[in-house]
Amino acid sequence: MNVQTIKNEMLTMTQSELSQIIQIAQQIKSISATATFSVGQNVMVIQKTKQTPGVITKMNPKKAIVKMPWKGSTASVSVPFSMLEAA
């Protein structure tokens, strides 16, 4: 099954079926992120208009604590896994 087939099938689904698909996709994305990242790893925090380098200091179920530069110093920020990329 390819992406185009999935898209075509989704066009025929009801709102409740689409909501279930979204929930499952978010769970898979979260599981995948926790398997991809680890404490001490260098990452890029992706925002709409910029990318900021950082280092993961702690992993939580849905977010990571990332130490990153902020106003000439460093700050520990809670960042969702969906906003992280490996550096």
Backbone hydrogen bonds, N-H to C=O, Kabsch-Sander energy under -0.5 kcal/mol:
donor,donor_aa,acceptor,acceptor_aa,energy
6,I,2,N,-1.8
7,K,3,V,-2.6
8,N,4,Q,-2.3
9,E,5,T,-2.1
10,M,6,I,-2.3
11,L,7,K,-1.4
12,T,9,E,-1.2
13,M,10,M,-1.2
18,L,14,T,-2.2
19,S,15,Q,-2.2
20,Q,16,S,-2.0
21,I,17,E,-2.1
22,I,18,L,-2.4
23,Q,19,S,-2.3
24,I,20,Q,-2.3
25,A,21,I,-2.6
26,Q,22,I,-2.3
27,Q,23,Q,-2.0
28,I,24,I,-2.4
29,K,25,A,-2.4
30,S,26,Q,-2.2
31,I,27,Q,-2.5
32,S,28,I,-2.6
33,A,29,K,-2.1
34,T,30,S,-2.1
35,A,31,I,-1.5
36,T,32,S,-1.4
37,F,33,A,-2.4
40,G,56,I,-3.2
41,Q,38,S,-1.8
43,V,54,G,-2.8
44,M,85,E,-3.0
45,V,52,T,-3.4
46,I,44,M,-0.7
46,I,83,M,-3.5
47,Q,45,V,-0.6
47,Q,50,K,-2.8
52,T,45,V,-2.1
54,G,43,V,-2.3
55,V,67,K,-1.9
56,I,41,Q,-2.2
57,T,65,I,-3.3
58,K,65,I,-1.3
60,N,63,K,-2.6
64,A,79,V,-2.9
65,I,58,K,-2.8
66,V,64,A,-0.7
66,V,77,V,-3.1
67,K,55,V,-2.9
68,M,66,V,-0.6
68,M,75,A,-2.7
70,W,73,S,-2.6
73,S,70,W,-1.6
75,A,68,M,-2.7
77,V,66,V,-2.8
77,V,75,A,-0.6
79,V,64,A,-3.2
79,V,77,V,-0.6
81,F,62,K,-1.5
83,M,80,P,-2.0
84,L,81,F,-1.8
85,E,44,M,-1.8
87,A,42,N,-2.1
